Amino acid sequence: MRAKGLVFTAAMMMAALAAQAQQTAHKWTIVVHGGAGVIQRVALGPEGDAAYRKSLEAATMAGAKILDAGGSSLDAVEATLKVLEDDPLFNAGRGAVFSAEGKNEMDSSIMDGATLRAGAVAGVTKTRHPVSLARAVMEKSPYVMMVGPGADSFGSKQGLEQAPPSWFFTESRWQSLVKQLTKEGRPIPPRPEGVPPAPGATVPVALYDEGADPRSHGTTGVVALDRQGNIAAGTSTGGMQGKMPGRVGDSPIIGAGTYASNDSCAVSATGTGEYFIRLGVAREICNLVKFKGMKLQAAADEVIHHELETLHGDGGVIAITPDGQTAFSFNTPGMFRARLTEGGKITVGIYNDEQ
Ligand code: ASP
């Protein structure tokens, strides 16, 4: 009897240890981007360089904190994107670029690799955190995607914070729009209501000018792996500066700008959205991993450096797999990016000659 009892106890202990091992089998990892484009040392300068690195690190740490406390990759993705959306340096939420009519029309999406649930919003103008609205669409509605005023009003009913145009407005982005429209001979829209009057000669200069080159991007994206082995992806953007009102890019398109499946990988993209939609970039990378058994970096490079370049498209991706592989791939001079794995040191990069 006694021996039997001992065997039982030992078995129970082994099961408990196995369960614990299962829980801690995965080291968490988070990968962040703040857009790819013509980002060069001379243009950014030491001040801009330092400001972006600091912001990327702060956003990454917000997600890392959640993962380190045993939180989900989905929560980490949302929390990190919220920090980036509030940061005027990035083209998402506050600091989003303007459409040709002088409005901030924002797009976002989020996807849970464990369940394949997804949520997306496009052309929203009032919700402070478009990524949280995308998540609300995923969790609180029967839909995957909502657009425009209907999406904002759903967000407001869900208790998500609404903000006036002046919250999203930044003088540097406005000046960047004016510069682009002037150069292209297009009409300059009136300044949005409720924003400070146009400054005189002392116009703030953007640390990174979206309008300086049509191939400039500043979208934000996050992919993460949690200790349970689940991956998730999210993307948030103001889109392309000077876009026609109503234009929607790849960021809120599941399979193009964002995708996550525990079966393959999670991806967030940035670049000229039209190419990413046509190639279904995010899903394409995951398919190469899943069906061709490619390593993540090779799959990402295949799509960015071959398929995208064949179409003369530009931009990049961040990606992660449930077994902890991570990848950056971009064909532009730079991509704002950061990566951190449990127990490791954060790496932040901007230019294409950095690791
Ligand atoms: N992909 C975004 C879009 O086309 C822009 C970007 O990444 O900056 O809307």
Residues whose N, C-alpha, C, O or C-beta is under 5 A from the ligand:
A	BS01	LIG	H217 G218 T219 T237 G239 M240 G249 D250 S251 A269 T270 G271 T272 G273 E274
